[in-house]
């Protein structure tokens, strides 16, 4: 082998070794960048999920408040009707007692 050929082979081996190191470094860099993107996307997704949950909770709370308000209105109306019924029944009982007393003892 000539000296020129040996020198050429040495340079080729050096280039190959340098390419191997460079490619390993590039692969590591790509993996790190990919991991950073993954972590960033996880954070964004987590944030979006939290915002969605907050919005859903607010809507749920509004619906519950509306339902409670509707129930309270119905209860208020029914309680009012019951009170009126009790008053009418009291009046009817008093009238029935007066009638019974008049029937038994007359108008004397």
C-alpha positions as CSV (number, residue, x, y, z in Angstrom):
1,X,0.0,0.0,0.0
2,X,1.2,3.4,-0.8
3,X,1.5,6.1,1.8
4,X,-1.2,8.0,0.0
5,X,-3.6,5.2,0.3
6,X,-2.9,4.7,4.0
7,X,-3.4,8.4,4.5
8,X,-6.7,8.3,2.6
9,X,-7.9,5.3,4.7
10,X,-6.9,7.1,8.0
11,X,-8.9,10.2,6.9
12,X,-11.9,8.1,5.9
13,X,-11.8,6.3,9.3
14,X,-11.5,9.7,11.1
15,X,-14.4,11.0,9.1
16,X,-16.4,7.9,9.9
17,X,-15.6,8.2,13.6
18,X,-16.5,11.9,13.5
19,X,-19.8,11.2,11.7
20,X,-20.6,8.5,14.3
21,X,-20.0,11.0,17.1
22,X,-21.9,13.7,15.4
23,X,-24.8,11.4,14.6
24,X,-24.9,10.2,18.2
25,X,-24.9,13.8,19.4
26,X,-27.6,14.7,16.8
27,X,-29.7,11.8,17.9
28,X,-29.4,12.8,21.6
29,X,-30.3,16.4,20.6
30,X,-33.3,15.2,18.7
31,X,-34.5,13.0,21.6
32,X,-34.1,16.0,24.0
33,X,-36.0,18.3,21.7
34,X,-38.7,15.7,21.3
35,X,-38.9,15.2,25.1
36,X,-39.2,19.0,25.5
37,X,-42.1,19.1,23.0
38,X,-43.8,16.2,24.7
39,X,-43.5,17.9,28.1
40,X,-44.8,21.2,26.7
41,X,-47.7,19.4,25.1
42,X,-48.5,17.6,28.4
43,X,-48.5,21.0,30.2
44,X,-50.7,22.5,27.5
45,X,-53.1,19.5,27.6
46,X,-53.2,19.6,31.4
47,X,-53.9,23.3,31.4
48,X,-56.7,22.9,28.8
49,X,-58.1,20.0,30.8
50,X,-58.1,22.1,33.9
51,X,-59.8,25.0,32.1
52,X,-62.4,22.6,30.7
53,X,-63.1,21.1,34.1
54,X,-63.5,24.7,35.5
55,X,-66.0,25.6,32.8
56,X,-67.9,22.4,33.3
57,X,-68.0,22.9,37.1
58,X,-69.3,26.4,36.6
59,X,-72.0,25.2,34.3
60,X,-72.9,22.4,36.7
61,X,-73.1,24.8,39.6
62,X,-75.3,27.2,37.6
63,X,-77.7,24.3,36.7
64,X,-77.8,23.1,40.3
65,X,-78.5,26.7,41.5
66,X,-81.3,27.0,38.9
67,X,-82.8,23.6,39.9
68,X,-82.6,24.6,43.6
69,X,-84.3,27.9,42.8
70,X,-87.1,26.1,40.9
71,X,-87.6,23.7,43.7
72,X,-87.7,26.5,46.3
73,X,-90.3,28.3,44.2
74,X,-92.5,25.2,44.0
75,X,-92.1,24.6,47.7
76,X,-93.0,28.2,48.4
77,X,-96.2,27.9,46.3
78,X,-97.1,24.5,47.8
79,X,-96.5,25.8,51.4
80,X,-98.7,28.8,50.6
81,X,-101.4,26.5,49.3
82,X,-101.2,24.3,52.4
83,X,-101.5,27.3,54.7
84,X,-104.6,28.5,52.8
85,X,-106.0,25.0,53.0
86,X,-105.3,24.9,56.8
87,X,-107.0,28.3,57.2
88,X,-110.0,27.1,55.3
89,X,-110.1,23.8,57.3
90,X,-109.9,25.8,60.5
91,X,-112.8,28.0,59.4
92,X,-114.8,24.9,58.4
93,X,-114.1,23.2,61.7
94,X,-115.2,26.3,63.6
95,X,-118.3,26.5,61.5
96,X,-119.0,22.8,62.0
97,X,-118.6,23.2,65.7
98,X,-121.0,26.2,65.8
99,X,-123.5,24.3,63.7
100,X,-123.3,21.3,66.0
101,X,-123.7,23.5,69.1
102,X,-126.7,25.2,67.6
103,X,-128.2,21.9,66.6
104,X,-127.7,20.4,70.0
105,X,-128.5,23.3,72.2
106,X,-130.6,25.5,69.9
107,X,-130.6,29.3,69.7
108,X,-131.5,29.9,73.3
